[in-house]
Amino acid sequence: MTHLTIVANIKANTDQINLVKTELLKLIEPTRAEEGCIKYQLHQDNENSAQFMFYEVWQSRELWQTHMSSKHLLDYIAATKGAVADFTLNEMVIIS
């Protein structure tokens, strides 16, 4: 079975870094408890504190899709509306 790897890059507006970080941290515990979540790690750039990255591993794309509609993720989106300057997401698989 091939797991799904997600790399999500979040860039906060410079005046909203603390808000975005606080809201991202709130996602960790409930997401790690979700069915199918193998790894869910939040990183912050050493040089640019506005830049965050989630490294995620899921058992399947379907279980990740369930996560994407979870209440805690929807709450994060609502709480950070207007506070995120840029967001990119890559769905990947391990090839080596």
C-alpha positions in Angstrom: 0.0 0.0 0.0 1.3 3.4 -1.0 0.9 6.1 1.6 0.1 9.7 0.7 2.6 12.4 1.7 1.4 16.0 2.0 3.7 19.0 2.1 1.7 22.1 3.0 3.5 25.5 3.0 1.8 28.4 4.8 3.1 31.9 4.8 1.5 34.2 7.3 1.2 37.9 6.8 4.0 39.5 8.8 1.6 41.2 11.3 -0.3 37.9 11.8 2.5 35.4 12.5 1.5 34.7 16.1 -2.1 34.2 15.2 -1.3 31.8 12.4 1.2 29.9 14.6 -1.3 29.6 17.4 -4.0 28.3 15.1 -1.7 25.9 13.4 -0.6 24.4 16.7 -4.3 23.8 17.6 -4.5 21.4 14.6 -1.8 19.0 15.8 -3.5 17.1 18.6 -6.9 16.5 16.9 -5.3 15.7 13.5 -2.8 13.1 15.0 -5.9 11.4 16.6 -7.6 11.0 13.2 -7.9 7.7 11.5 -5.2 7.3 8.9 -2.8 9.9 10.2 0.7 8.4 10.4 2.7 11.6 10.7 1.8 15.3 11.2 4.6 17.6 11.9 4.6 21.4 11.9 7.8 23.3 11.1 8.7 27.0 11.2 11.5 28.5 9.0 14.6 29.6 10.9 15.2 32.6 8.8 11.6 33.7 8.1 9.3 33.2 11.0 6.2 33.9 8.8 6.9 30.6 6.9 5.4 27.4 8.2 5.4 23.9 6.7 3.4 20.8 7.6 4.9 17.4 6.7 2.1 14.8 6.8 1.8 11.1 6.0 -1.6 9.5 5.6 -2.6 5.9 5.0 -4.7 6.9 2.0 -5.9 9.9 0.0 -9.4 9.2 1.1 -8.6 9.4 4.8 -6.6 12.7 4.1 -9.7 14.0 2.3 -11.7 13.3 5.4 -9.2 15.3 7.4 -9.6 18.2 4.9 -13.3 18.5 5.8 -12.8 18.1 9.6 -14.2 20.6 12.0 -10.8 21.6 13.4 -9.4 22.3 9.9 -12.5 24.4 9.0 -12.1 26.3 12.3 -8.5 27.0 11.4 -9.5 28.3 8.0 -12.1 30.6 9.6 -9.8 31.8 12.4 -7.0 32.7 9.9 -9.0 34.3 7.2 -7.0 37.3 5.9 -4.0 36.3 7.9 -2.3 34.0 5.4 -0.4 35.5 2.6 0.3 32.4 0.6 -0.6 28.7 0.8 0.6 25.8 -1.3 0.0 22.1 -1.0 1.7 19.2 -2.7 0.3 15.6 -2.7 3.3 13.2 -3.1 4.3 9.5 -2.9 7.6 8.1 -1.7 9.6 6.8 -4.7 12.7 5.7 -2.9 
